[in-house]
Amino acid sequence: MLRIDEITTVAIVGAGVMGSGIAQTFAQAGYTVRLHARREDSLRAARERIAKNQEAMVRAGLVSENAARTALDGIRSTTSLAEALDGCHFVSESVPEVLTQKQDVFAALDRLAPQAAILSTDTSGLPISAIASVTERPERVVGFHWMNPPHLMPPVEVVRGERTADAVVDLTCDLARRIGRIPIRVEKDVPGFLWNRLQLALIREALHVVEQGIASPEAVDQAITSGLGFRWAAVGPFRLMDLGGLATFQSVASYLYRELSRDEEPQHTLASKVAAGETGVGTGRGFYAYPPGGAEAAIAARDGRLFELLKLSQRWAGHDAQ
């Protein structure tokens, strides 16, 4: 098994929003990065996206201009998968969420990557075991699920497949820490892993609340960003229950659980939006309208808040270390 200090070169397969952000994060941590996509225009777009992200991080005071420039220089892009994998120690796959497409990629990774390399997938919830099944080394395949935007979100889920070796999970967690990320260990290969199970539970209830006329989408968003999200940035649900008193939460759960959504299919509110082509920023309308420039403004506002939260979390980490 590789030692953490032996991992110096990583290959990122897939150069979309997630792949480019992952490449940027590894490069900023000092790793040699090979970024792969099938088309040159995808690679050009990825480098432009990375450069734009870095400019924003420099303005926010999160990285220096010199560090940003050095990181960009440390990313080599290529349309040759064999070239991307040559001599790499860790592979992060970030192609679209289609099982057969990921399996095709992993079959190729199995043929071309060094035998000692760890093969990771950034799937949001497809079975790690099914992806690993096309390889001759399922024990070296692990989930490495990043949150969007990957260059700003601290957690990374490290997901164990049915045959993933303990040492691979441990090493991947160590690698996450080396690049400034917080590894969240997921010990069972279940649909949605951890992040999306929690996120979709909240989204299901949010849609239910809107459909029942209890509150508007704007009110729900405000309740999360100024209330639940604000508090949950400081304390998780289990610590919250301890601090509030378990008996209180048991009492509330005894009458509220039966009132919550139990829908097993996406609600009409969501399905009707998709059917109408109102799928979000890409079409100019979702639950909100996005006139020309509106999508960019919404993303900039989101990232601006994340910059401030990231700086705050770094200060918290510094205090915890003292």
C-alpha positions as CSV (number, residue, x, y, z in Angstrom):
1,M,0.0,0.0,0.0
2,L,1.2,3.5,-0.8
3,R,2.2,5.8,2.0
4,I,0.8,9.3,2.1
5,D,4.1,10.9,1.3
6,E,4.4,8.7,-1.9
7,I,1.3,10.4,-3.4
8,T,2.7,13.3,-5.4
9,T,0.9,13.1,-8.7
10,V,-2.9,12.9,-9.2
11,A,-5.0,12.5,-12.3
12,I,-8.4,14.2,-12.5
13,V,-10.6,12.5,-15.1
14,G,-13.4,14.9,-16.2
15,A,-12.9,18.6,-16.5
16,G,-16.4,20.0,-15.7
17,V,-17.3,22.2,-12.8
18,M,-16.4,19.5,-10.3
19,G,-13.3,18.1,-12.0
20,S,-11.8,21.6,-12.5
21,G,-12.4,22.5,-8.9
22,I,-10.9,19.3,-7.7
23,A,-7.8,19.9,-9.9
24,Q,-7.5,23.4,-8.5
25,T,-7.7,22.2,-4.9
26,F,-5.0,19.5,-5.4
27,A,-2.7,22.0,-7.3
28,Q,-3.1,24.6,-4.6
29,A,-2.0,22.0,-2.1
30,G,1.2,21.4,-4.1
31,Y,0.4,18.3,-6.0
32,T,1.3,17.7,-9.6
33,V,-2.1,17.5,-11.4
34,R,-3.0,15.9,-14.8
35,L,-6.4,17.1,-15.9
36,H,-8.1,14.9,-18.5
37,A,-11.0,15.5,-20.8
38,R,-11.9,14.1,-24.2
39,R,-12.0,17.5,-26.0
40,E,-9.6,20.4,-26.1
41,D,-12.4,22.9,-25.7
42,S,-13.4,21.3,-22.4
43,L,-9.9,21.6,-21.1
44,R,-9.7,25.3,-22.2
45,A,-13.0,26.0,-20.5
46,A,-11.7,24.2,-17.3
47,R,-8.5,26.3,-17.2
48,E,-10.5,29.5,-17.7
49,R,-12.8,28.4,-14.9
50,I,-9.9,27.6,-12.6
51,A,-8.2,31.0,-13.3
52,K,-11.5,32.8,-12.6
53,N,-12.0,30.9,-9.3
54,Q,-8.4,31.7,-8.3
55,E,-8.8,35.4,-9.0
56,A,-11.9,35.4,-6.8
57,M,-10.0,33.6,-4.0
58,V,-7.1,36.1,-4.3
59,R,-9.5,39.0,-4.0
60,A,-11.1,37.3,-0.9
61,G,-7.6,37.0,0.7
62,L,-7.8,33.1,0.7
63,V,-4.7,32.6,-1.4
64,S,-1.8,34.8,-2.6
65,E,-1.4,35.8,-6.3
66,N,1.9,33.9,-6.4
67,A,0.3,30.7,-4.9
68,A,-2.6,31.0,-7.4
69,R,-0.2,31.3,-10.3
70,T,1.9,28.4,-9.1
71,A,-1.1,26.2,-8.7
72,L,-2.3,26.9,-12.3
73,D,1.2,26.2,-13.6
74,G,1.0,22.8,-11.8
75,I,-2.0,21.6,-13.8
76,R,-1.2,19.8,-17.0
77,S,-4.2,19.2,-19.2
78,T,-4.4,16.4,-21.8
79,T,-6.9,14.6,-24.0
80,S,-4.9,11.4,-23.7
81,L,-6.0,9.2,-20.8
82,A,-2.8,7.2,-20.9
83,E,-0.8,10.3,-20.6
84,A,-2.9,11.6,-17.7
85,L,-2.5,8.3,-15.8
86,D,1.2,7.8,-16.4
87,G,3.0,7.7,-13.1
88,C,0.0,8.9,-11.1
89,H,-0.7,7.7,-7.6
90,F,-4.3,8.8,-7.1
91,V,-7.1,9.1,-9.6
92,S,-10.2,11.2,-9.1
93,E,-13.0,10.5,-11.6
94,S,-15.6,13.2,-12.2
95,V,-17.6,12.3,-15.4
96,P,-21.4,12.6,-15.6
97,E,-23.7,10.6,-13.2
98,V,-24.4,7.7,-15.5
99,L,-23.4,4.3,-14.1
100,T,-22.5,2.8,-17.5
101,Q,-20.3,5.8,-18.4
102,K,-18.5,5.6,-15.1
103,Q,-18.0,1.9,-15.5
104,D,-16.5,2.5,-19.0
105,V,-14.1,5.0,-17.5
106,F,-13.1,2.7,-14.6
107,A,-12.5,-0.2,-17.0
108,A,-10.1,2.1,-18.8
109,L,-8.5,3.3,-15.5
110,D,-8.0,-0.3,-14.5
111,R,-6.1,-1.0,-17.7
112,L,-4.0,2.1,-17.8
113,A,-3.3,3.3,-14.2
114,P,-0.3,2.1,-12.2
115,Q,-1.2,-1.0,-10.1
116,A,-0.5,0.8,-6.9
117,A,-2.8,3.8,-7.7
118,I,-6.0,4.4,-5.8
119,L,-9.0,4.9,-8.1
120,S,-11.6,7.2,-6.6
121,T,-15.0,8.4,-7.9
122,D,-16.8,11.6,-7.3
123,T,-20.2,10.1,-7.7
124,S,-23.0,11.8,-5.8
125,G,-24.7,8.5,-4.9
126,L,-24.2,5.7,-7.5
127,P,-23.0,2.5,-5.9
128,I,-19.2,2.4,-5.4
129,S,-19.3,-1.4,-5.6
130,A,-21.0,-1.3,-9.0
131,I,-18.4,1.1,-10.3
132,A,-15.6,-1.0,-8.9
133,S,-17.0,-4.3,-10.3
134,V,-15.6,-3.7,-13.7
135,T,-12.0,-3.5,-12.3
136,E,-9.6,-6.2,-11.3
137,R,-8.8,-4.2,-8.1
138,P,-12.1,-3.3,-6.3
139,E,-10.2,-3.1,-3.1
140,R,-8.5,0.0,-4.4
141,V,-11.7,1.7,-5.5
142,V,-13.2,4.3,-3.1
143,G,-15.8,7.0,-3.2
144,F,-14.4,10.5,-2.9
145,H,-17.5,12.7,-3.2
146,W,-16.9,16.5,-3.2
147,M,-19.5,19.2,-2.6
148,N,-20.2,21.9,-5.1
149,P,-18.3,24.3,-5.4
150,P,-15.4,21.9,-4.7
151,H,-12.8,24.6,-4.4
152,L,-14.7,26.2,-1.5
153,M,-16.6,23.5,0.3
154,P,-14.5,21.9,3.1
155,P,-16.1,18.4,3.5
156,V,-15.4,15.4,1.2
157,E,-17.2,12.1,1.7
158,V,-14.9,9.1,1.7
159,V,-17.2,6.2,0.9
160,R,-16.3,2.5,1.4
161,G,-17.4,0.1,-1.3
162,E,-18.2,-3.5,-0.4
163,R,-14.6,-4.6,-1.2
164,T,-12.7,-1.3,-0.5
165,A,-9.6,-2.1,1.7
166,D,-9.4,-0.4,5.1
167,A,-6.0,1.0,4.2
168,V,-7.4,2.7,1.1
169,V,-10.2,4.4,3.1
170,D,-7.6,5.5,5.7
171,L,-5.2,6.8,3.1
172,T,-7.9,8.7,1.2
173,C,-8.9,10.3,4.5
174,D,-5.3,11.3,5.1
175,L,-5.0,12.7,1.6
176,A,-8.2,14.8,2.1
177,R,-6.6,16.4,5.1
178,R,-3.4,17.1,3.2
179,I,-5.3,19.1,0.7
180,G,-7.2,21.1,3.4
181,R,-10.5,19.1,3.3
182,I,-12.5,17.5,6.1
183,P,-13.0,13.8,5.3
184,I,-16.4,12.4,6.2
185,R,-16.2,8.7,6.5
186,V,-19.2,6.8,5.1
187,E,-18.9,3.1,6.1
188,K,-21.7,1.7,4.0
189,D,-22.3,1.9,0.2
190,V,-25.9,3.1,0.4
191,P,-27.8,5.3,-2.1
192,G,-27.0,9.0,-1.5
193,F,-24.3,8.2,1.0
194,L,-24.5,10.7,3.8
195,W,-24.6,14.3,2.4
196,N,-27.4,13.7,-0.1
197,R,-29.5,11.6,2.3
198,L,-29.5,14.6,4.7
199,Q,-29.9,17.2,2.0
200,L,-32.7,15.4,0.2
201,A,-34.6,14.8,3.4
202,L,-34.6,18.6,4.0
203,I,-35.5,19.3,0.3
204,R,-38.4,16.9,0.4
205,E,-39.9,18.6,3.4
206,A,-39.2,22.1,1.9
207,L,-41.2,21.1,-1.2
208,H,-43.9,19.7,1.0
209,V,-44.1,22.9,3.0
210,V,-44.5,25.0,-0.2
211,E,-47.1,22.6,-1.7
212,Q,-49.2,22.8,1.5
213,G,-49.1,26.6,1.4
214,I,-47.3,26.8,4.7
215,A,-44.6,29.1,3.4
216,S,-43.1,30.4,0.1
217,P,-39.9,29.2,-1.4
218,E,-38.4,32.6,-0.4
219,A,-39.4,32.1,3.2
220,V,-38.1,28.5,3.3
221,D,-34.7,29.7,1.9
222,Q,-34.6,32.5,4.5
223,A,-35.4,30.1,7.3
224,I,-32.4,27.9,6.3
225,T,-29.8,30.6,5.5
226,S,-30.6,32.8,8.5
227,G,-31.7,30.1,10.9
228,L,-31.0,26.4,10.5
229,G,-27.9,26.9,8.3
230,F,-26.6,29.6,10.7
231,R,-26.9,27.3,13.7
232,W,-25.8,24.2,12.0
233,A,-22.5,25.9,10.9
234,A,-21.7,25.8,14.6
235,V,-23.3,22.6,15.9
236,G,-24.5,19.4,14.3
237,P,-27.9,17.7,15.0
238,F,-26.6,15.2,17.6
239,R,-24.8,17.9,19.6
240,L,-27.9,20.1,19.1
241,M,-30.1,17.4,20.7
242,D,-27.7,17.1,23.6
243,L,-27.6,20.8,24.2
244,G,-31.4,21.2,23.9
245,G,-32.2,18.1,25.9
246,L,-33.1,14.7,24.4
247,A,-36.5,14.6,26.2
248,T,-37.5,17.8,24.4
249,F,-36.6,16.5,21.0
250,Q,-38.4,13.2,21.8
251,S,-41.5,15.1,22.7
252,V,-41.5,17.2,19.6
253,A,-40.8,14.2,17.4
254,S,-43.7,12.3,19.0
255,Y,-46.2,14.6,17.4
256,L,-44.3,16.2,14.5
257,Y,-43.0,13.1,12.7
258,R,-46.4,12.1,11.5
259,E,-47.0,15.5,10.0
260,L,-43.8,15.5,7.8
261,S,-43.7,14.5,4.2
262,R,-43.6,10.8,3.4
263,D,-43.6,11.2,-0.4
264,E,-41.6,8.5,-2.2
265,E,-41.6,10.3,-5.6
266,P,-40.5,13.8,-6.5
267,Q,-43.3,16.2,-5.7
268,H,-45.5,17.8,-8.3
269,T,-44.0,21.2,-7.6
270,L,-40.6,20.0,-8.7
271,A,-41.8,17.7,-11.5
272,S,-43.9,20.5,-13.0
273,K,-41.0,22.9,-13.1
274,V,-38.8,20.3,-14.9
275,A,-41.7,19.5,-17.3
276,A,-42.0,23.2,-18.1
277,G,-38.3,23.6,-18.9
278,E,-37.8,25.8,-15.8
279,T,-34.8,23.9,-14.5
280,G,-32.8,26.7,-12.9
281,V,-30.1,29.1,-13.8
282,G,-29.3,27.3,-17.1
283,T,-32.8,28.1,-18.5
284,G,-33.3,31.5,-16.8
285,R,-36.0,30.3,-14.4
286,G,-36.5,27.8,-11.7
287,F,-38.1,28.7,-8.4
288,Y,-36.6,32.1,-9.0
289,A,-36.2,34.1,-12.3
290,Y,-32.7,34.7,-13.7
291,P,-32.7,37.5,-16.2
292,P,-29.5,38.1,-18.2
293,G,-26.6,38.3,-15.7
294,G,-28.9,36.9,-12.9
295,A,-27.2,33.5,-12.8
296,E,-23.8,35.0,-12.5
297,A,-25.0,37.3,-9.8
298,A,-26.5,34.5,-7.8
299,I,-23.4,32.4,-8.1
300,A,-21.2,35.3,-7.1
301,A,-23.4,36.0,-4.0
302,R,-23.3,32.4,-3.0
303,D,-19.5,32.2,-3.4
304,G,-19.0,35.5,-1.6
305,R,-20.8,34.1,1.5
306,L,-18.8,30.9,1.2
307,F,-15.6,32.9,1.2
308,E,-16.5,34.5,4.4
309,L,-17.6,31.2,6.0
310,L,-14.4,29.6,4.8
311,K,-12.3,32.3,6.4
312,L,-14.3,32.0,9.6
313,S,-13.9,28.2,9.7
314,Q,-10.1,28.6,9.2
315,R,-10.1,30.9,12.3
316,W,-12.1,28.4,14.2
317,A,-9.6,25.7,13.2
318,G,-6.7,27.9,14.4
319,H,-8.4,28.4,17.8
320,D,-9.1,24.6,18.2
321,A,-5.4,23.9,17.5
322,Q,-4.2,26.2,20.2
